[in-house]
Amino acid sequence: MNSLHQPYLDQGEIIYAAKIDSVISRSGYKKVQLDIYSNAQNIDFLRVYYNDFLDSVDVSIEGKRGVFNLVIPNLIEKKYVFNTISYDMYKNKSLSFESVGTVYGDRYNSTLLNRKITSITRKDDSVVINWGDPLNKMEKCEFIYQTTDGEVVVLNILKDVDQTIIDNYGIGIKYRTAFIPEENALELFYTKYTDNIPALL
């Protein structure tokens, strides 16, 4: 019976480094940020594996505790599994902590549509814009026009606004719509600008 266990006994006791406490994944355009929380005091560095352990990035900890932000750039658009392993000062390593994150890119951008303008009414130097229903995961519209004085104005019109009144309107209207694919995403994703709007009434 001892012969079955002897190889493991010969290896001695396996000592593991402390695992990290948590990871929050934040999606971005062709990148992802991992907010890694570690509360252990003796961790030297973290090694984050992805692409089925083919690629990895090291994060220096040097015994500190807290949240460590790791940005991994130049990623293709897909869902990733990240495995984070801690290494302590004595070169012991921890068990893997698995987390999942999604990277967005041009394919996602190509699915985004501008919020519709249902009507535009002009009275003297004022313009009233009525907006269509807000789109799924939309945050705002970035609206650009020129005043009668020649000043270029950029308005950020939030998704819960259904009517916008512009005073001192001169010429030109173009706008684009911003989306956030996930609640804690790193950045907004924008449609292309459009000047395809209903005729002024």
N, C-alpha and C positions, 0 to 999 in steps of 0.2 A: 504493500500500500504506500509506504514511504517513497518508493521509486517513482510514483506518479507525481508526487508533490515536490520531490527533491530539486528539480530544475528551478522551481519558483522560490524555494527556500534559499537556494544558492544565490539568487539575485539579491536577496535581502529585502528589507521593507522599502516599498516605493513611496517616496515623499513627493507630494504634489504642491505646487504653488497655489496661492489663493486665486479663485476665479474672479473675474470682474462681476460687478453687481447688476449692471443693466446696459443696454444699448438702445438708443433711439436713432432710427434711420430717417434722414431728411433728403427727399428727392430733389434733383436739380436737372438742368439741361446738360446731358452727357456727363453727368457727375453725380456723386452722392456724398453726403456728409454723415458720418457716424459720430454721435455724441455718446462717448463711452464713459460710464461712471465706475470708478474703482475706489473702494474704501480700505483696501489693504495697504499696509505701510512698507512692506518689504519687496514690492514689485519693481523690477528694474526696467522692463519694457514689455510692450504688448506686440504681438504679431497677428495681423489680420489677414486671413486667407480668403480668397474668392476665386471664381472660375474653377470650381471643383479642386481647390488647393493648388492650382497651377500658378497663381499669382499671389503675392503677399506684400504687405506694407508694414513696417515697424513704427511703433510709437514709443518714444522715450518717456518713461515715468519717473525713474530715479527716486523711488520711495515716496513720491507725492501722492496725495489723495485728492479726489475731486472729479470733475468732468473734463475729459480730454477730447477735443474736436479733431476729427480726421477727415479731410476732404480727399476723395479719390477721383481724379479727373480722367478725361479721355476714355470714357466707358461707352460701350454700345447700348442701344436702347433695349432694355429687357429687365426682368426681375432677377435679382442676385441673392445668393445665400452667402452670408459672411460668417466665418468662424474665427473667433478671437481667443487667443491663447496667451496667458500671462507667463512671464519668466521672472523668477525672483533673483536675488543677488547671488544665489548659490547655483544658478543655472537649472534649478528645478522648474518644470513647466506644469501648468494647470490643465484640467480638463477643458474641452472646448466649450465656448459660449456661442450658440448659434443665433443669428438674427437675419432678417430678410429686408431687403430694400429694393425699390424700383427706380430705374433710371429712365428719364424721358428724353425725347429728341425730336427730330424732324417728322417722324411718322405721327407722333402725338400732335405736333403743331399743325400738321396738314388736316387734322379733323376739326379744328377750331373754327367757329363761325362768328361773324360780327353780330352784335345785338342789333335788332332791326329798329329803324326809326319809322314810326307809322305815319307821322305827318309833321310838316314844318309850316308855321304860319308867321308872316311878317307884318308888322305894323310900325310904320315910320322906321326908327332905328333899332327897334326891338324884334327879336325872333323868339317864338315859342316852339320848342321841340318836344314832341310826345314820343316816348319810347315804348317799344314792344316789351313783352315779358322778359325778365332776366333769364339767361341761359344757365344750364347746369354747371356748377363749379365756377361760374363767372364772379369776378370781384368788382370790376369797374370798367368804364370806357374812358379812354384818353381822347379828348375832343379838342381840335385845334381850329381857330378861325382868326380873322384879321379885323380889327376895329376900324371905325371911320377915320381914326388918327393914324392908321398904318401899323399899329402895334399888333404883334402876333401873340395871341393868348392861348394857353394850354389849360384846359379844365379837366379835372379828374372827377368823373360822374359815377358815384357808387351804384351798386346793383339795385338798391332799394328805392332809387329815385325814378319816378315815372314821367316827370316833366321838368324840362330845363328852360329857363328864361334868360336870354342873352340881351343885354342892353348895349347900345353903341356898336351894333353889328355893322361891319363894312362889307367885306367880301370873303369868299372861300370857306369851305367847311370840309374837313376830313377827320376821320376818327378810327380808332382801333379798339379792340376789346381784350381785356386781360383776364386770364384764368389761373386758378391754382389747382393743380391736379390732386394734391393731398393737403390735409389740414396744416401740417407742419413743413410743407415744401420750402426749399431754400429760396425760390424765386417765382415770379409770375411768368406766365407764358402768354405771348401776344399774337393776335392775328395780324395780318398785313393791314396797313392803312387803306381805307376806302373813302372815295368821294361820291360813291353811288348812293344818292339820297333822294327822297321824294322832292318834287318841284316845290318851290316856295309858293304859298297861296296868298 
